[in-house]
Amino acid sequence: MKNLTSLLLLLISLTAARGQYVANNMLAIKEIHDGVVCDSCIVTMAGNVTANSDKISFLTPNYDNQFLYTDASLTRELSTVDPSKFYVSMGRFSLDFYPFGKVLAQKGEQIPYIDFKDLQFRTAVNGVLKNDWTDVTSLQNDPDFYIGHVSSDFRHEISEVETIPAEHYHAGKFELRLGDSLNVAFRNKSTLADVYHFSITRVRSVPNYFNFVEFSSEKNFQDILNTEINKVRTEQGPQANHFEIEGGHSAFLRFSNHDQYYFFGKMPRNSGIEYAIGEPENWQRLGGQDDIKFSQGYSYIYLDKPEPGKILKIFLRYKHQPESIHRVTIDVKPLPRRPGWIDVAQLILGVIALALLAIFIQKQRHKRQLARLDRKKSEIENQLQLLSGQLNPHFLFNSLNAVQSLIRQNDPEAANQYITEVATFMRTIMDSGRKDLVSLAEEIGIEEKYIALEQKRKTFTYTFRTECGNELSSIDFPPLLLQPIIENSIRHGLAETVRNPTLTITIRCDATDLVVVIADNGIGYDPSLKVPGHGLSLTGKRIALINEKLPAMQIVLQTKSSPGAGTTTEIRLLKWLS
């Protein structure tokens, strides 16, 4: 049917031009795939073929099989027709020039024609030059479409007969947005005199012409087709977009198959229609799904008893112009029956019972969640207390080693003084270790006492910087979190071989984050080779438990070190200041 329609349309164009038909004047337009002509891929005739001596024939082949129209096709007012203005609905097409007048003259008819050898052309889109003056005969054949002459009659399909390649000149491929216009001008390349010009404008097109049919729930779709399909309908013309049906009824949108090859203008036309229900997505082709029915030259979108009280939306568009969408809204009335007082009472009691059941279930679930959270909190706190307790023996062991070193140096007075200071410091850290949080000022004070102890047995410089002003006393901090890191820097980083050994603690308030940086200029190490010591291992476990206890305020520890370049450890407490 599609092949026959293509031939009929082209035949009409040619006979209108000359008043008679010459058999091999018929054109066959086929798609080319990978350089090979596809005989079964027939393209519908699209263009303006004329034998007038002051006009140039041209073709607009396109994969959407859409036509090109004149003013007359749109307005039906022949007095206003401009023979140089044409309109399209598709966005992409080729432009090919075809010397039809020359073809007729070669058949022996005495008619004047324009010789393409004398012509140059140029193109512009919306007034912007796209291709400057070019000799028409310098153009090649269309690389995407085969254009040939056919010598046949209507008893054969076009793919079954022999074709002869037709002379034509490919001016390029174009893609127009809605409202864009392609302007083509021709001139005599010798005299530079204007010869002919025309324009092609892309216009909006939506499938807004159909019939809307509602039928009662007692009848099925087949009954409607058999008994009511031929009844007189109230025609819903262009721009119809709102309908209303009774609750429990079904409906369908009826599209005429007879007009499927047309797509815009004042006449009812539909072509390549796609639709979606509910939302403009998951588009389906009209005539290609199970819920589309066919009967007596019509296609249907069948709506089977839409839910009462709801608003149903149907979106329509043409495949070749997907950016233009026509929305149809259908209001489905609520069912007319009103429940009696017993029904109302039962409904209220049912709602109350469901609400009470939901509240009971929610309370039980909430109790179970609270019990789980309390158990988890207790487990985390016990583990944190256990880890804090392990830090005290670790510090005491290191301090006893320092005392032993002083005794070996025959300095009992210094050893005695050191033991007194260590005992005082142990009481301080035992008191702090029992708390979940201390102030940052208190934590820094503890660490400075520890650093003073270490300076009694090793010479190094200590520097403290803060960029948080005087707010340290108002900032909470996990107790003794810094001590193992400081100890590791002093005992292992600041070796005897280090010149001007220095330990620096810097505190920054970075928006909502608290950042503590501990840096030394010691011997450094290769992190990939060295296993963290006992103190640092305990610190990593404490941070993991604190992060589990406070999931919204994470602690991140990063250490950078390399042999001979010192060690820097950054502790970032995320969202700690918010």
C-alpha positions as CSV (number, residue, x, y, z in Angstrom):
1,M,0.0,0.0,0.0
2,K,2.8,2.4,0.9
3,N,4.6,1.7,-2.5
4,L,1.4,2.3,-4.4
5,T,0.8,5.5,-2.6
6,S,4.3,6.7,-3.5
7,L,3.7,6.0,-7.1
8,L,0.2,7.6,-7.2
9,L,1.5,10.8,-5.6
10,L,4.4,11.1,-8.0
11,L,2.1,10.3,-11.0
12,I,-0.3,13.1,-9.9
13,S,2.6,15.6,-9.7
14,L,3.9,14.8,-13.2
15,T,0.5,14.7,-14.9
16,A,-0.5,18.0,-13.3
17,A,2.7,19.5,-14.7
18,R,2.2,18.4,-18.3
19,G,-1.4,17.2,-18.7
20,Q,-0.3,13.7,-19.7
21,Y,1.8,10.8,-18.4
22,V,5.0,9.5,-19.9
23,A,5.8,6.0,-18.5
24,N,9.4,6.4,-17.7
25,N,9.0,9.9,-16.2
26,M,8.0,8.2,-13.0
27,L,10.6,8.5,-10.2
28,A,11.7,5.8,-7.8
29,I,13.3,7.0,-4.6
30,K,15.0,4.4,-2.4
31,E,17.3,4.4,0.6
32,I,21.0,3.6,0.3
33,H,22.5,1.5,3.2
34,D,26.3,1.2,3.4
35,G,26.6,2.2,-0.3
36,V,24.0,-0.4,-1.5
37,V,20.6,0.5,-2.8
38,C,17.8,-1.1,-0.7
39,D,15.1,-2.1,-3.2
40,S,12.5,-2.7,-0.5
41,C,13.2,0.7,1.2
42,I,10.9,2.9,-0.8
43,V,10.8,6.6,0.1
44,T,7.6,8.5,-0.4
45,M,7.8,11.3,-3.0
46,A,8.6,14.6,-1.3
47,G,9.4,17.7,-3.3
48,N,8.2,20.0,-6.0
49,V,8.5,18.6,-9.6
50,T,7.5,21.1,-12.2
51,A,8.0,21.6,-16.0
52,N,7.6,25.4,-15.7
53,S,10.6,27.0,-17.5
54,D,11.0,29.7,-14.7
55,K,11.1,27.2,-11.8
56,I,13.5,24.5,-10.8
57,S,12.3,21.0,-9.6
58,F,13.7,19.8,-6.4
59,L,13.3,16.8,-4.1
60,T,13.5,16.5,-0.3
61,P,14.0,12.7,0.5
62,N,13.8,11.9,4.2
63,Y,13.7,8.7,6.3
64,D,10.4,9.8,7.9
65,N,8.6,9.5,4.5
66,Q,7.0,12.9,5.0
67,F,5.9,15.3,2.3
68,L,6.6,18.9,1.4
69,Y,3.6,21.2,1.2
70,T,2.7,24.6,-0.4
71,D,0.5,27.4,0.9
72,A,-2.4,25.8,-0.9
73,S,-2.1,22.6,1.1
74,L,-2.3,24.6,4.3
75,T,-4.8,27.4,3.7
76,R,-7.0,26.1,0.9
77,E,-7.1,29.7,-0.3
78,L,-5.5,29.5,-3.7
79,S,-5.5,33.3,-4.1
80,T,-2.9,33.7,-1.4
81,V,-0.6,30.9,-2.6
82,D,3.1,31.9,-3.0
83,P,4.6,29.3,-5.4
84,S,8.0,29.8,-3.8
85,K,7.0,29.0,-0.2
86,F,7.0,25.4,1.0
87,Y,6.5,23.8,4.4
88,V,7.6,20.6,6.1
89,S,7.0,18.9,9.4
90,M,10.0,16.6,9.7
91,G,13.3,18.0,10.9
92,R,15.9,16.2,8.7
93,F,15.9,15.9,5.0
94,S,18.2,16.0,1.9
95,L,17.9,18.6,-0.8
96,D,18.4,17.4,-4.4
97,F,17.9,19.4,-7.7
98,Y,16.2,17.5,-10.5
99,P,16.2,18.7,-14.2
100,F,12.6,17.6,-14.9
101,G,12.1,20.1,-17.7
102,K,15.2,18.7,-19.5
103,V,13.9,15.1,-19.1
104,L,10.6,16.1,-20.8
105,A,12.4,17.9,-23.6
106,Q,14.6,14.9,-24.3
107,K,11.3,12.9,-24.8
108,G,10.6,15.1,-27.8
109,E,8.3,17.7,-26.2
110,Q,8.9,21.2,-27.4
111,I,9.3,23.0,-24.1
112,P,11.9,25.5,-22.9
113,Y,13.8,24.5,-19.8
114,I,16.6,25.8,-17.5
115,D,20.0,24.3,-18.2
116,F,21.6,23.4,-14.9
117,K,25.1,24.1,-16.4
118,D,24.3,27.8,-16.3
119,L,23.2,27.8,-12.7
120,Q,24.8,28.6,-9.3
121,F,22.9,28.3,-6.0
122,R,23.4,29.3,-2.4
123,T,21.6,28.3,0.8
124,A,20.8,30.1,4.1
125,V,19.0,29.1,7.3
126,N,17.1,31.9,9.1
127,G,19.1,34.4,7.0
128,V,22.5,33.0,8.0
129,L,24.5,31.8,5.0
130,K,25.1,28.1,5.0
131,N,26.5,27.5,1.5
132,D,27.8,30.3,-0.7
133,W,27.4,30.4,-4.5
134,T,28.2,27.0,-6.0
135,D,27.9,25.6,-9.5
136,V,24.9,23.2,-9.5
137,T,26.7,20.7,-11.9
138,S,29.7,20.5,-9.5
139,L,27.5,18.6,-7.0
140,Q,27.5,14.8,-6.6
141,N,24.6,12.3,-6.4
142,D,22.7,11.9,-3.1
143,P,24.8,9.5,-0.9
144,D,21.8,8.4,1.2
145,F,19.0,8.1,-1.4
146,Y,18.8,6.5,-4.9
147,I,16.8,8.5,-7.4
148,G,15.8,6.7,-10.6
149,H,13.4,6.7,-13.5
150,V,10.8,3.9,-13.6
151,S,9.3,2.4,-16.7
152,S,6.3,0.5,-15.3
153,D,2.6,0.4,-14.7
154,F,0.5,0.0,-11.6
155,R,0.3,-3.8,-12.0
156,H,3.7,-4.2,-10.4
157,E,5.4,-3.1,-7.2
158,I,8.1,-0.5,-7.7
159,S,10.7,-2.9,-6.2
160,E,9.9,-5.5,-9.0
161,V,10.7,-3.3,-12.0
162,E,13.9,-2.0,-13.6
163,T,15.0,1.6,-12.8
164,I,17.4,3.9,-14.6
165,P,19.5,6.3,-12.4
166,A,18.1,9.8,-12.7
167,E,20.2,12.9,-13.2
168,H,20.2,14.8,-9.9
169,Y,22.5,17.1,-7.8
170,H,22.8,16.7,-4.0
171,A,22.9,20.2,-2.3
172,G,23.3,18.8,1.2
173,K,21.5,17.5,4.3
174,F,19.6,19.9,6.5
175,E,18.1,19.8,10.0
176,L,15.6,22.4,10.9
177,R,14.1,23.3,14.3
178,L,10.5,24.4,14.6
179,G,10.1,27.8,12.9
180,D,13.4,27.5,11.0
181,S,13.4,28.4,7.3
182,L,15.8,27.2,4.6
183,N,16.2,29.7,1.8
184,V,17.6,28.6,-1.6
185,A,18.5,31.0,-4.4
186,F,19.6,30.4,-8.0
187,R,21.4,32.8,-10.4
188,N,22.9,32.6,-13.9
189,K,26.7,32.2,-13.3
190,S,27.5,34.2,-16.4
191,T,25.2,37.2,-16.0
192,L,24.7,36.9,-12.2
193,A,21.0,37.6,-12.8
194,D,18.5,36.1,-10.3
195,V,16.8,33.0,-11.8
196,Y,14.6,31.5,-9.1
197,H,14.3,31.2,-5.3
198,F,12.2,29.2,-2.8
199,S,12.0,28.6,1.0
200,I,11.2,25.6,3.1
201,T,9.9,26.3,6.6
202,R,9.4,23.7,9.4
203,V,6.0,24.2,11.1
204,R,4.4,22.7,14.3
205,S,2.3,19.6,13.9
206,V,0.4,17.6,16.5
207,P,-2.2,14.8,16.1
208,N,-5.1,16.8,17.5
209,Y,-7.9,15.6,15.2
210,F,-9.9,12.5,16.3
211,N,-13.2,11.4,17.7
212,F,-13.8,10.7,21.4
213,V,-16.4,7.9,22.0
214,E,-17.7,7.0,25.5
215,F,-19.7,3.9,26.2
216,S,-21.3,2.3,29.2
217,S,-19.8,-0.5,31.3
218,E,-22.5,-3.0,30.1
219,K,-21.0,-3.1,26.6
220,N,-17.6,-4.4,25.7
221,F,-15.4,-3.0,23.0
222,Q,-16.6,-5.6,20.4
223,D,-20.2,-4.7,21.1
224,I,-19.4,-1.1,20.4
225,L,-17.7,-1.9,17.1
226,N,-20.7,-4.0,16.0
227,T,-23.5,-1.8,17.1
228,E,-22.4,1.9,17.5
229,I,-19.4,2.4,15.3
230,N,-21.4,3.9,12.4
231,K,-23.5,6.2,14.5
232,V,-23.2,10.0,14.0
233,R,-20.5,11.4,16.2
234,T,-19.9,14.9,17.4
235,E,-16.7,15.7,15.6
236,Q,-13.9,16.8,17.9
237,G,-11.9,19.1,15.7
238,P,-8.4,20.5,16.1
239,Q,-7.3,21.6,19.6
240,A,-9.7,19.3,21.4
241,N,-7.9,18.5,24.6
242,H,-10.5,18.0,27.4
243,F,-13.2,15.4,27.9
244,E,-15.3,14.0,30.7
245,I,-16.8,10.5,31.1
246,E,-19.0,8.8,33.8
247,G,-17.4,6.6,36.4
248,G,-17.3,3.0,35.4
249,H,-17.6,3.8,31.6
250,S,-15.0,3.0,29.0
251,A,-13.9,5.2,26.0
252,F,-11.7,5.3,23.0
253,L,-10.0,7.9,20.8
254,R,-10.8,7.2,17.1
255,F,-8.2,8.1,14.4
256,S,-9.0,7.9,10.7
257,N,-6.6,5.5,8.8
258,H,-7.6,7.3,5.6
259,D,-5.7,10.4,6.6
260,Q,-2.6,8.7,7.9
261,Y,-0.4,10.2,5.2
262,Y,-1.1,13.8,6.1
263,F,0.1,15.7,9.1
264,F,-0.9,19.4,9.3
265,G,-3.1,22.2,8.0
266,K,-6.8,22.9,8.3
267,M,-7.9,19.5,7.1
268,P,-8.0,16.6,9.6
269,R,-4.7,14.7,9.2
270,N,-2.7,12.2,11.2
271,S,0.5,10.4,10.4
272,G,3.1,8.3,12.3
273,I,1.2,8.9,15.6
274,E,2.8,7.8,18.9
275,Y,1.0,8.0,22.3
276,A,1.7,7.7,26.0
277,I,-0.7,7.4,28.9
278,G,-0.1,9.0,32.3
279,E,3.3,10.6,31.6
280,P,5.1,11.6,28.4
281,E,7.4,8.6,28.4
282,N,7.4,4.9,27.2
283,W,5.8,6.0,23.9
284,Q,3.9,3.4,21.8
285,R,3.1,3.5,18.1
286,L,-0.6,3.8,17.2
287,G,-1.5,0.5,15.6
288,G,1.4,-1.4,17.0
289,Q,0.2,-2.5,20.5
290,D,-2.4,-4.9,21.9
291,D,-4.7,-2.1,23.2
292,I,-5.0,-0.6,19.7
293,K,-8.0,-1.9,17.7
294,F,-8.7,-1.6,14.0
295,S,-12.2,-1.5,12.3
296,Q,-13.6,0.0,9.2
297,G,-10.7,2.3,8.4
298,Y,-10.0,3.6,11.9
299,S,-7.4,3.1,14.7
300,Y,-8.3,3.3,18.3
301,I,-6.7,4.0,21.7
302,Y,-8.9,2.0,24.0
303,L,-9.4,3.1,27.6
304,D,-11.0,0.2,29.6
305,K,-13.0,1.6,32.6
306,P,-10.5,4.2,34.0
307,E,-10.6,4.6,37.7
308,P,-13.5,6.7,38.9
309,G,-12.6,10.1,40.4
310,K,-9.2,10.2,38.6
311,I,-7.9,12.5,35.9
312,L,-6.4,10.5,32.9
313,K,-3.8,12.1,30.7
314,I,-3.0,11.0,27.2
315,F,0.0,12.4,25.3
316,L,0.0,12.4,21.5
317,R,2.8,13.3,19.1
318,Y,4.1,12.5,15.6
319,K,7.2,10.3,15.3
320,H,8.8,12.8,12.9
321,Q,8.2,15.7,15.3
322,P,8.7,14.4,18.8
323,E,9.3,17.8,20.4
324,S,5.6,18.8,19.8
325,I,3.2,17.1,22.2
326,H,-0.6,17.4,22.4
327,R,-2.1,16.5,25.8
328,V,-5.6,15.2,26.1
329,T,-7.1,15.3,29.6
330,I,-10.1,13.0,30.6
331,D,-11.9,13.6,33.8
332,V,-13.5,10.4,35.1
333,K,-16.5,11.3,37.4
334,P,-16.8,9.5,40.8
335,L,-19.3,6.7,41.0
336,P,-22.8,8.2,41.8
337,R,-23.7,5.8,44.7
338,R,-23.4,7.3,48.1
339,P,-22.9,4.9,51.1
340,G,-25.7,4.8,53.8
341,W,-25.1,5.5,57.5
342,I,-24.2,1.8,58.2
343,D,-21.6,1.9,55.5
344,V,-20.2,5.2,56.8
345,A,-20.1,3.8,60.3
346,Q,-18.3,0.6,59.2
347,L,-15.8,2.7,57.3
348,I,-15.1,4.9,60.3
349,L,-14.7,1.9,62.6
350,G,-12.4,0.2,60.2
351,V,-10.3,3.3,59.8
352,I,-10.1,3.6,63.7
353,A,-9.2,-0.1,64.1
354,L,-6.4,0.2,61.4
355,A,-5.1,3.4,63.0
356,L,-5.0,1.8,66.5
357,L,-3.3,-1.3,65.1
358,A,-0.7,0.8,63.3
359,I,0.0,2.8,66.5
360,F,0.5,-0.4,68.5
361,I,2.8,-1.9,65.9
362,Q,4.8,1.4,65.7
363,K,5.2,1.6,69.5
364,Q,6.4,-2.0,69.7
365,R,8.9,-1.4,66.9
366,H,10.0,1.8,68.6
367,K,10.6,-0.1,71.9
368,R,12.7,-2.8,70.1
369,Q,14.7,-0.1,68.3
370,L,15.4,1.8,71.6
371,A,16.5,-1.5,73.3
372,R,18.9,-2.3,70.5
373,L,20.3,1.2,70.6
374,D,20.8,1.1,74.3
375,R,22.6,-2.3,74.1
376,K,24.8,-1.0,71.3
377,K,25.6,2.2,73.2
378,S,26.6,0.2,76.3
379,E,28.8,-2.1,74.3
380,I,30.6,0.8,72.7
381,E,31.1,2.6,76.0
382,N,32.5,-0.6,77.6
383,Q,34.9,-1.0,74.7
384,L,36.0,2.6,74.9
385,Q,36.6,2.3,78.7
386,L,38.6,-0.9,78.1
387,L,40.8,0.8,75.5
388,S,41.3,3.9,77.7
389,G,42.4,1.6,80.5
390,Q,44.9,0.0,78.2
391,L,46.5,3.4,77.5
392,N,47.4,3.9,81.2
393,P,49.6,0.8,81.6
394,H,51.2,1.6,78.2
395,F,52.2,5.1,79.4
396,L,53.3,3.7,82.8
397,F,55.5,1.1,81.2
398,N,57.2,3.8,79.1
399,S,57.6,6.0,82.2
400,L,59.2,3.2,84.2
401,N,61.7,2.7,81.3
402,A,62.5,6.5,81.6
403,V,63.0,6.2,85.4
404,Q,65.3,3.1,84.9
405,S,67.4,5.2,82.5
406,L,67.8,8.0,85.0
407,I,68.9,5.5,87.7
408,R,71.5,4.0,85.4
409,Q,72.8,7.5,84.9
410,N,73.4,7.7,88.7
411,D,70.9,10.6,89.2
412,P,68.6,9.3,92.0
413,E,67.3,12.9,92.8
414,A,66.2,13.4,89.2
415,A,64.7,9.9,89.2
416,N,62.8,10.6,92.4
417,Q,61.5,14.0,91.0
418,Y,60.5,12.3,87.8
419,I,58.5,9.5,89.6
420,T,56.6,12.2,91.6
421,E,55.7,14.1,88.3
422,V,54.7,10.8,86.6
423,A,52.4,9.9,89.6
424,T,50.7,13.3,89.4
425,F,50.3,12.9,85.7
426,M,48.9,9.4,86.0
427,R,46.2,10.7,88.4
428,T,45.3,13.4,85.8
429,I,44.9,11.0,82.9
430,M,43.0,8.4,85.0
431,D,40.5,11.2,85.9
432,S,40.2,12.2,82.2
433,G,40.0,8.6,81.0
434,R,36.7,8.1,82.9
435,K,35.0,10.9,80.9
436,D,33.4,10.5,77.4
437,L,34.5,14.0,76.5
438,V,36.7,16.8,77.9
439,S,37.3,20.3,76.7
440,L,39.9,20.8,74.0
441,A,41.7,23.2,76.4
442,E,41.9,20.5,79.1
443,E,43.2,17.9,76.5
444,I,45.9,20.4,75.4
445,G,46.8,21.0,79.0
446,I,47.3,17.3,79.7
447,E,49.4,16.8,76.5
448,E,51.6,19.8,77.5
449,K,52.3,18.2,80.9
450,Y,53.2,15.0,79.1
451,I,55.5,16.9,76.7
452,A,57.2,18.7,79.7
453,L,57.9,15.2,81.2
454,E,59.5,14.1,78.0
455,Q,61.6,17.2,77.8
456,K,63.2,16.2,81.1
457,R,64.8,13.2,79.4
458,K,65.2,14.4,75.8
459,T,66.0,17.8,74.3
460,F,63.6,19.2,71.7
461,T,61.5,22.3,71.0
462,Y,57.7,22.4,71.3
463,T,55.4,24.8,69.6
464,F,51.6,25.2,69.9
465,R,49.5,27.2,67.5
466,T,45.7,27.7,67.4
467,E,43.6,29.4,64.8
468,C,40.4,29.0,66.8
469,G,40.8,32.0,69.0
470,N,40.0,31.5,72.7
471,E,37.2,29.0,72.1
472,L,39.2,25.9,73.1
473,S,37.4,25.6,76.5
474,S,34.0,25.5,74.7
475,I,35.0,22.7,72.3
476,D,34.5,19.0,73.4
477,F,37.2,16.5,72.6
478,P,37.8,12.8,73.2
479,P,40.3,12.5,76.1
480,L,43.9,11.3,75.6
481,L,43.3,11.0,71.8
482,L,46.5,12.9,71.0
483,Q,48.8,11.3,73.6
484,P,49.9,8.1,71.7
485,I,50.6,10.2,68.5
486,I,52.7,12.8,70.4
487,E,54.5,10.0,72.2
488,N,55.3,8.3,68.9
489,S,56.7,11.5,67.5
490,I,58.9,12.2,70.5
491,R,60.2,8.7,71.2
492,H,60.6,7.4,67.6
493,G,60.7,10.5,65.4
494,L,63.0,13.0,67.3
495,A,66.0,10.8,67.4
496,E,69.5,11.9,68.6
497,T,70.6,12.4,65.1
498,V,68.0,15.0,64.3
499,R,69.2,18.6,64.3
500,N,67.0,21.2,66.1
501,P,64.3,18.6,66.9
502,T,60.9,20.3,66.9
503,L,57.4,19.2,67.7
504,T,54.4,21.3,66.6
505,I,50.7,21.1,67.4
506,T,48.4,23.2,65.3
507,I,44.6,23.5,65.8
508,R,42.3,24.9,63.1
509,C,38.6,25.5,63.0
510,D,37.7,24.8,59.4
511,A,34.0,25.8,59.0
512,T,32.2,23.0,60.9
513,D,35.3,20.7,61.1
514,L,37.9,20.7,63.9
515,V,41.4,19.9,62.6
516,V,44.4,19.0,64.9
517,V,47.8,18.6,63.2
518,I,50.8,17.0,65.0
519,A,54.1,17.5,63.1
520,D,57.7,16.7,63.8
521,N,60.9,17.2,61.8
522,G,62.2,13.8,62.8
523,I,63.7,10.9,61.0
524,G,60.4,9.8,59.4
525,Y,59.6,6.3,58.1
526,D,58.0,4.4,55.2
527,P,54.3,3.8,56.1
528,S,54.2,0.8,53.8
529,L,56.9,-1.0,55.7
530,K,56.3,0.0,59.4
531,V,53.6,-1.6,61.5
532,P,51.8,0.8,63.9
533,G,52.9,0.4,67.5
534,H,50.6,-0.5,70.4
535,G,49.6,3.0,71.3
536,L,48.7,4.0,67.7
537,S,46.8,0.7,67.3
538,L,44.7,1.5,70.4
539,T,44.1,5.0,69.0
540,G,42.8,3.6,65.7
541,K,40.4,1.3,67.6
542,R,39.2,4.2,69.7
543,I,38.4,6.3,66.7
544,A,36.5,3.4,65.0
545,L,34.3,3.0,68.2
546,I,33.7,6.8,68.5
547,N,32.7,6.9,64.8
548,E,30.2,4.1,65.4
549,K,28.8,5.8,68.5
550,L,28.6,9.2,66.7
551,P,27.8,8.4,63.1
552,A,27.0,12.0,62.2
553,M,30.4,13.3,63.5
554,Q,33.2,11.2,62.0
555,I,36.8,11.3,63.0
556,V,39.4,10.8,60.1
557,L,43.1,10.3,60.9
558,Q,45.7,10.6,58.2
559,T,49.5,10.3,58.6
560,K,52.1,11.4,56.0
561,S,55.8,10.4,56.5
562,S,58.9,9.6,54.5
563,P,62.5,8.7,55.6
564,G,64.3,11.9,56.6
565,A,61.4,14.3,56.0
566,G,59.6,14.0,59.4
567,T,56.0,12.9,60.1
568,T,52.7,14.8,60.0
569,T,49.5,13.4,61.5
570,E,46.2,15.2,60.8
571,I,43.1,14.4,62.9
572,R,40.0,15.9,61.2
573,L,36.8,15.8,63.3
574,L,34.0,16.3,60.7
575,K,31.0,18.4,61.7
576,W,32.4,18.7,65.2
577,L,31.7,22.4,65.4
578,S,28.2,22.5,64.0
